[in-house]
Amino acid sequence: MNPKQQEDIRLTQRLNKLLDELPLHEPSPLLTERIMRAVQRDEIPQPQTGMQMYRRKAWFNGFVATAATVFLFQTGIIHKIMNIDLGIIKITTYLQHLSERL
């Protein structure tokens, strides 16, 4: 394993440890009471409009894209993706030289 991979493993282990140590927060004591009152009143939530759904979907997609980008940068995969074309060029050049010799 090279030093970069070892560093990535240590970072991942450290982050996992920090996540495991995070305290779990209990919901508000009023939450159960509010839910029970809503159920007893037979409250039916109003359906969301198309624009509200579009905004929620846009925000969700933005968060997912941001999280994926951060993950790719953290793991170093983005660097590998950016250098794929360099590897393809090297292979192509090698195959050209090989075919010229044959």
Secondary structure, DSSP 8 states (H G I E B T S, - for coil): --HHHHHHHHHHHHHHHHHHHS------HHHHHHHHHHHHTT-------HHHHHHHHHHHHHHHHHHHHHHHHHHTHHHHHHTHHHHHHHHHHHHHHHHHH-
